Amino acid sequence: MKKGLIRNLPLAMLMAGVLMGCQGQTGAEESVGVVQGDSNEALDLDKKVSLTLWGAGEDAELLAELVESFKQEYAKEADFEITIVDQGEADCKEALFGDIEGGADVFAFADDQLRAMVAAGALSPVENADAVKKANIEAAGEAASVNGRLYAYPMTADNGYFLYYNKEYLGDADVKELDTILQIAAENEKKVTMDWSSGWYLYSFFGCTGLEVGLNDDGVSNFCNWNAVDTPVKGTDVASAMLEIAANPGFSNCVDADFIKGVQDGSVIAGISGVWDAVAIEQAWGNNYEAAKLPTYTCAGNQIQMASFAGYKMLGVNAYSKNVKWAHKLAEWITNEENQTLRFSRRGQGPSNINASSSLEVQNSPAIQAVLEQSEFASLQRIGGTYWSPVQAFGETMAAGNPQGKALQELLDTMVEAVTQSYN
């Protein structure tokens, strides 16, 4: 997601910078388990090949088409029975860990789950790793690797968020600062939206301040100093800025579904979301549809760039698959250049494949260009599970205007204590 100064550079070059966050935040290396499967077994061309594919429900139609083309491609080599199951990428790890051996042969997941899957021995490494890495942008290959070994097939490079805006009300210069956006929205009795109930989005306010959050060396627990009192930007500075935003009549805290409803009924003229909403927003705003990197916001008397989490979606092959060789072929087929191009055309999802991402169609997409602009200020999501609930509680308190009037430092201390708690 980001950056006007380099908008004219080749897309593939831009996306390679996604891994570099505002403060260089990275997670610690996790231990890597032993892979259980054997992907070197010979293909048996005589037997029936049964495979299960997990993918997001909204991708069902596309996946069905890709499976059919795969069957046709290899029709002379095997008799396939491929079952597609609705399983969201965000919850793939939990579903898989419930029964790895009985899990899908091929599954889509977000990059932040990779290390845990590798540590559990759930993934069969990619055999033709060099070719796959060469075909995709460098950052995507790195996100799909652990200790230099490629464990999954990159599929998209757009899993982040940025600003959508309606050009009927807002110009390119207006969307550089959140204060201006909110002012214009309020003057027109409209709203600018963001989901403060999600720690994924709340990272925006802290990520470029010098305050930090990330994984400890154990790969499970977090470090976090969002409550710092001796840093150039203090935690209370960020909290105060959020309260100012929440009190603005042009702001609305709402989840993604309500953002889209507002876009469609005309009450929302700007909002923070990702590429998954591009089609619906373009249909609603037509020629007034536009997107850009996140704006700056006023904090401690300065304009601070809003940060974001960035990420990738990929396909993994179950190390326990009974047809692991064909599972690899299916994963590679779904993520090849032609089918990443088709995915963008049908679903608006940004390709990680270098050739697919270099097409004019992709480069003319406002949403994908906004992803690139924002990437300068994005970090890979590398945080432990204790992060989400306390950050959600803090965000909801800020969105409500701190109704109980608690001291901001107390609220921050409570949040950080919960974020950094150790697992037993």
NUDO-395026 format. One record per residue (C-alpha): residue in one letter; z, y, x. Coordinates in steps of 0.05 Angstrom, whole numbers, padded with zeros to 5 digits, always signed. Layout:
aZYX ...
//
This chain:
m+00000+00000+00000 k-00018+00063+00035 k-00047+00120+00074 g-00096+00175+00063 l-00106+00191+00136 i-00140+00124+00149 r-00175+00113+00083 n-00243+00110+00116 l-00226+00055+00166 p-00250-00017+00152 l-00204-00050+00101 a-00191-00110+00144 m-00165-00066+00200 l-00119-00029+00153 m-00088-00089+00122 a-00069-00117+00190 g-00015-00063+00193 v+00023-00088+00133 l+00075-00123+00176 m+00099-00058+00206 g+00154-00028+00163 c+00182+00042+00166 q+00240+00022+00210 g+00211-00041+00239 q+00257-00084+00196 t+00247-00158+00206 g+00285-00220+00186 a+00315-00268+00237 e+00280-00333+00255 e+00303-00393+00214 s+00309-00464+00238 v+00248-00506+00224 g+00252-00575+00194 v+00210-00636+00212 v+00148-00643+00169 q+00147-00709+00132 g+00074-00718+00113 d+00015-00743+00152 s-00046-00700+00140 n-00086-00740+00191 e-00097-00800+00145 a-00170-00817+00133 l-00202-00797+00067 d-00209-00856+00020 l-00274-00844-00016 d-00268-00904-00063 k-00203-00892-00099 k-00186-00843-00154 v-00153-00781-00126 s-00097-00751-00168 l-00070-00682-00151 t-00023-00633-00184 l-00034-00559-00174 w+00020-00507-00189 g-00003-00436-00203 a+00016-00375-00244 g+00001-00379-00318 e-00041-00316-00316 d-00086-00351-00265 a-00096-00413-00308 e-00168-00397-00329 l-00188-00380-00258 l-00155-00441-00229 a-00189-00486-00279 e-00256-00458-00257 l-00239-00467-00184 v-00217-00538-00195 e-00282-00554-00231 s-00324-00525-00174 f-00282-00566-00124 k-00296-00629-00163 q-00370-00614-00163 e-00370-00599-00089 y-00339-00667-00073 a-00365-00707-00131 k-00400-00757-00085 e-00338-00769-00044 a-00283-00783-00094 d-00264-00788-00167 f-00214-00732-00181 e-00159-00723-00232 i-00129-00654-00220 t-00073-00628-00265 i-00058-00554-00267 v+00014-00535-00283 d+00041-00466-00300 q+00090-00449-00244 g+00100-00376-00223 e+00095-00360-00149 a+00162-00324-00148 d+00201-00385-00171 c+00160-00438-00135 k+00213-00453-00082 e+00267-00467-00133 a+00222-00512-00174 l+00199-00549-00112 f+00268-00558-00083 g+00290-00592-00148 d+00247-00652-00127 i+00204-00642-00066 e+00176-00712-00065 g+00158-00707-00139 g+00133-00636-00134 a+00061-00612-00138 d+00011-00632-00084 v-00012-00559-00078 f+00027-00498-00099 a+00022-00422-00098 f+00081-00382-00072 a+00101-00315-00043 d+00109-00309+00032 d+00184-00296+00031 q+00195-00369+00011 l+00157-00398+00070 r+00213-00406+00120 a+00259-00442+00072 m+00203-00490+00054 v+00187-00504+00126 a+00261-00514+00142 a+00265-00564+00085 g+00205-00603+00112 a+00167-00589+00047 l+00102-00563+00077 s+00046-00601+00111 p+00019-00556+00167 v-00052-00531+00164 e-00096-00575+00209 n-00154-00527+00221 a-00106-00470+00233 d-00150-00431+00281 a-00207-00428+00232 v-00162-00407+00175 k-00128-00353+00217 k-00195-00327+00241 a-00221-00322+00169 n-00161-00281+00146 i-00130-00216+00167 e-00080-00224+00224 a-00020-00201+00184 a-00033-00254+00130 g-00037-00309+00182 e+00028-00286+00213 a+00062-00284+00145 a+00039-00357+00134 s+00065-00380+00201 v+00132-00400+00231 n+00141-00401+00307 g+00066-00393+00314 r+00047-00453+00271 l+00007-00442+00207 y+00040-00476+00147 a+00000-00447+00088 y-00067-00419+00067 p-00068-00343+00056 m-00094-00326-00013 t-00079-00252-00027 a-00055-00192+00013 d-00034-00145-00043 n+00037-00165-00063 g+00068-00096-00062 y+00073-00033-00104 f+00047+00038-00105 l+00035+00096-00153 y-00013+00095-00213 y-00029+00162-00243 n-00071+00194-00298 k-00120+00245-00270 e-00121+00283-00336 y-00052+00310-00317 l-00045+00299-00241 g-00090+00316-00183 d-00091+00286-00113 a-00047+00342-00086 d+00003+00334-00143 v+00020+00262-00128 k+00043+00274-00057 e+00114+00293-00078 l+00155+00261-00133 d+00185+00328-00152 t+00117+00355-00171 i+00099+00293-00210 l+00163+00296-00250 q+00154+00370-00263 i+00084+00361-00291 a+00107+00303-00333 a+00165+00342-00362 e+00121+00402-00377 n+00074+00358-00416 e+00131+00319-00450 k+00107+00256-00414 k+00142+00205-00369 v+00138+00178-00298 t+00166+00108-00295 m+00199+00061-00245 d+00241-00002-00253 w+00310+00012-00225 s+00336-00055-00250 s+00298-00089-00193 g+00322-00090-00121 w+00249-00100-00102 y+00233-00029-00124 l+00300+00002-00106 y+00284-00011-00033 s+00237+00048-00039 f+00293+00099-00033 f+00326+00069+00028 g+00269+00039+00069 c+00247+00102+00106 t+00314+00135+00114 g+00338+00098+00176 l+00386+00058+00133 e+00374-00017+00140 v+00378-00083+00104 g+00354-00152+00127 l+00371-00223+00145 n+00423-00243+00196 d+00410-00294+00250 d+00433-00350+00203 g+00371-00336+00161 v+00413-00335+00097 s+00462-00277+00096 n+00445-00203+00100 f+00463-00143+00141 c+00462-00076+00104 n+00487-00006+00120 w+00463+00030+00058 n+00534+00057+00051 a+00533+00090+00121 v+00570+00156+00129 d+00552+00172+00202 t+00475+00167+00199 p+00426+00225+00194 v+00414+00206+00122 k+00478+00179+00090 g+00481+00129+00034 t+00510+00182-00012 d+00450+00227+00002 v+00404+00173-00026 a+00450+00160-00086 s+00453+00235-00101 a+00377+00240-00098 m+00370+00182-00146 l+00417+00215-00196 e+00375+00279-00193 i+00313+00238-00208 a+00347+00200-00265 a+00368+00266-00297 n+00298+00294-00297 p+00267+00295-00367 g+00202+00271-00338 f+00232+00206-00312 s+00240+00139-00348 n+00272+00076-00320 c+00235+00017-00350 v+00210-00052-00335 d+00137-00067-00323 a+00120-00087-00395 d+00147-00021-00421 f+00109+00018-00368 i+00044-00012-00393 k+00062+00003-00466 g+00074+00075-00446 v+00007+00078-00410 q-00027+00051-00472 d+00007+00096-00522 g-00002+00158-00478 s+00071+00173-00465 v+00068+00154-00391 i+00023+00191-00341 a+00047+00158-00277 g+00086+00097-00255 i+00103+00052-00197 s+00076-00019-00201 g+00027-00066-00168 v-00044-00092-00173 w-00027-00139-00230 d-00028-00079-00277 a-00094-00050-00252 v-00138-00079-00307 a-00094-00057-00364 i-00084+00013-00336 e-00158+00023-00323 q-00174+00001-00394 a-00124+00051-00421 w-00140+00111-00378 g-00214+00099-00366 n-00244+00152-00319 n-00175+00183-00311 y-00148+00120-00277 e-00126+00130-00204 a-00076+00103-00154 a-00044+00126-00089 k+00011+00110-00040 l+00082+00125-00063 p+00102+00199-00059 t+00158+00231-00019 y+00223+00247-00053 t+00276+00300-00040 c+00337+00273-00003 a+00388+00311+00038 g+00343+00373+00034 n+00283+00337+00064 q+00221+00303+00038 i+00228+00228+00053 q+00170+00180+00043 m+00185+00126-00008 a+00181+00057+00023 s+00161-00010-00007 f+00164-00084+00004 a+00097-00116+00022 g+00078-00188+00018 y+00026-00242+00011 k+00012-00300-00035 m-00010-00366-00006 l-00022-00439-00021 g+00021-00494+00008 v+00009-00569+00012 n+00067-00616-00002 a+00084-00657+00059 y+00100-00715+00012 s+00033-00714-00024 k+00003-00783-00034 n-00065-00751-00023 v-00047-00700+00029 k-00116-00697+00060 w-00149-00680-00006 a-00092-00633-00022 h-00110-00594+00041 k-00183-00593+00021 l-00165-00566-00048 a-00119-00511-00019 e-00173-00491+00030 w-00226-00490-00025 i-00184-00445-00071 t-00171-00395-00015 n-00240-00393+00018 e-00281-00329+00022 e-00323-00342-00040 n-00263-00359-00084 q-00220-00301-00058 t-00279-00256-00078 l-00280-00289-00146 r-00204-00280-00153 f-00212-00206-00140 s-00269-00200-00190 r-00231-00237-00244 r-00159-00219-00230 g-00162-00156-00188 q-00121-00189-00132 g-00133-00164-00062 p-00164-00215-00014 s-00133-00235+00052 n-00200-00262+00075 i-00233-00212+00122 n-00303-00218+00094 a-00280-00216+00021 s-00236-00156+00034 s-00294-00118+00067 s-00337-00118+00005 l-00356-00052-00027 e-00325-00075-00092 v-00257-00084-00060 q-00262-00019-00020 n-00278+00019-00084 s-00216-00007-00120 p-00164+00048-00128 a-00108-00004-00132 i-00127-00040-00069 q-00137+00025-00031 a-00068+00047-00054 v-00040-00019-00026 l-00072-00001+00040 e-00046+00070+00039 q+00025+00046+00026 s+00023-00008+00079 e+00043+00042+00133 f+00110+00049+00097 a+00120-00024+00077 s+00162-00081+00105 l+00159-00155+00092 q+00212-00178+00044 r+00261-00216+00087 i+00328-00215+00052 g+00379-00266+00028 g+00396-00282-00044 t+00460-00240-00046 y+00417-00178-00044 w+00389-00178-00115 s+00446-00174-00164 p+00488-00120-00131 v+00427-00076-00118 q+00406-00085-00190 a+00475-00064-00214 f+00474-00003-00169 g+00404+00017-00193 e+00422+00010-00266 t+00484+00053-00255 m+00443+00107-00222 a+00390+00104-00277 a+00445+00114-00329 g+00470+00175-00292 n+00534+00142-00265 p+00566+00144-00334 q+00636+00125-00310 g+00635+00180-00258 k+00655+00135-00200 a+00652+00163-00130 l+00584+00150-00100 q+00614+00123-00036 e+00655+00073-00076 l+00592+00049-00113 l+00555+00042-00048 d+00612+00005-00014 t+00617-00044-00072 m+00542-00057-00069 v+00540-00068+00006 e+00601-00113+00006 a+00566-00158-00045 v+00498-00155-00009 t+00530-00176+00057 q+00577-00230+00032 s+00572-00296+00069 y+00556-00362+00036 n+00610-00415+00039 
//
